[in-house]
């Protein structure tokens, strides 16, 4: 700073082309940012031969001038507050949750944008899985200024604790706000439908899912969940329509195939149910309920070999229980895969040597030559 030339105002050469007031701030970081942006803008607009000067003015009054836009206690004006809140969101994305909270706490001392600051603090607690603190911050944020986004995050806190009724009530409040972001509006109605599905309020679930589909017509996920609501009401025609539409959008939707299989079970179509269960499990093997019903319908329809392959694959990817090993050995026996059945029974007897069903099945196997 000692090497810079200091001149009197009347010594400034040329014509003053622009005067920009620099907002006051006690925060050096904020002040530095403002100066950097101003210098960048002025340099880009300056003509050859122009010069830049930093000018400080003094008040002609005895009392220092009061700048209403600056908070007297903190020295932060609206530009500073906006900068701090933007930076806090950047810090959250970088995983710097404590630093993000510190910036928001500084904004809170100004009394400005309390709802946004508290909501941002809540987001840091959600990311850290500090659910109690997140709930408190969100409740305070809503008290200062309710928003659809705050209600949506509060519903997620309720869902984290399996409080589906509270989550549904919170999401219902979120729907009363004008939400311009269509993706966020879709998420609100989808989540609301899911909550109603959990609380078995099926008509309300379907209504919420329809609202979500009004925003995003080709949502395989929502159509699948709507199909589940119709299925619980035993409205198989509507359920099948939803599941088929879901599969048209996403042919790899294992849940939708399982839903169609469930409709066939409800209607007593065992062979169709079995084939649909096979399709579902070929897409996603990690479905214990689907495996249970596949075994059941494999025996009832005497369709052993394709089911045996699926059950064998399932056991290879999960912990094998005695009942599951016994079922697999039975499928292998009926599929005439006798050596495989012996191997499976050997696994079974390692876990449960006195398994009566396994002992009887072993006696049915042909004698090895």
HUSUL-V87068 format. One record per run of one state. SS is the DSSP state (h for helix, s for strand, l for the rest). FROM is the first residue (numbers start at 1). LEN is the number of residues. If there is no record, write none. Layout:
[[SS | FROM | LEN] [SS | FROM | LEN]]
This chain:
[[l | 1 | 8] [h | 9 | 3] [l | 12 | 16] [h | 28 | 18] [l | 46 | 24] [s | 70 | 1] [l | 71 | 6] [s | 77 | 1] [h | 78 | 16] [l | 94 | 3] [h | 97 | 12] [l | 109 | 5] [h | 114 | 14] [l | 128 | 3] [h | 131 | 15] [l | 146 | 2] [h | 148 | 13] [l | 161 | 3] [h | 164 | 11] [l | 175 | 7] [h | 182 | 17] [l | 199 | 3] [h | 202 | 14] [l | 216 | 4] [h | 220 | 13] [l | 233 | 3] [h | 236 | 14] [l | 250 | 4] [h | 254 | 14] [l | 268 | 2] [h | 270 | 14] [l | 284 | 4] [h | 288 | 14] [l | 302 | 3] [h | 305 | 12] [l | 317 | 5] [h | 322 | 13] [l | 335 | 3] [h | 338 | 14] [l | 352 | 4] [h | 356 | 9] [l | 365 | 5]]
